[in-house]
């Protein structure tokens, strides 16, 4: 996957344990497992039941893994900006990693936004805050990543 590079030093945030297994990891326009953009590292750790050590910095990407769940959380200035999952999540409508672009379009229809020729599809929350779900697809038109967050979910996840 391509990554955008931000001219910002990365922070060191270490998840000392893995995310506690949840009965169902559903990612919605309202959050996932009690976590939403703007939460601090400590709040995310408490919501997901994981120990965290953090070194303050402008931006960092933290790996998340537990059982079938895998992804990354991006923090800016110590606050959650976006989460990107590549395994173990589903939307309330049943979109998972491996779902087809056709299924994505059948389920979300005109609510789904994308640039012509893009492999990135966005679903936006209509009420404030206007968080988004992001669906990344590959050349075979399958979902390979599901993101959730504020404006940072629009960039290809990464810090310098």
C-alpha positions, 0 to 999 in steps of 0.5 A: 500500500502506498503511504503519504509521508508527512514532514513530522517526526514520529512519536513512539507509542507502544501497545505493550499488549494486544487489543483485548478480544471483543465479541464483535469488532464492528466499525461504524460512522460512530466509532469502533469498540467505544473509540472515536477520533479525538480520544487520547492515547490513555482513553483509547487504551482504557476503552480497548483494555490495553496497556500503552506507553507514549512519548509525546510527539506530533504524529505516530502510527501504532500497530493493533493486533489481537486474534483476527483483528489487525490494523493501525491507529494514527495519533496526532498530538496525542489524539486519535486521528484515524484507525485503519484495519486490514483484518478482523472488522465488519461494518453494520452492513456486512462489508468486510475485508474481501468484500467486492466493490460491487457489493460496496456499491450495492449496499451504500449506493449514492452515499459512497464517494470516490474519484473516477479511477480511484481505489478509495471509497468514502462514506461520510457521517451526515451529522457533526462530527463528519467522520468517515469510513474509508474502503480501500480496494485492490486491482481485483476490486476487493476491499483490502482495508477499512479505515475510520476517522476524521480528516486524516482518514483521507490520506494514506495512513502514515507519519514520517 
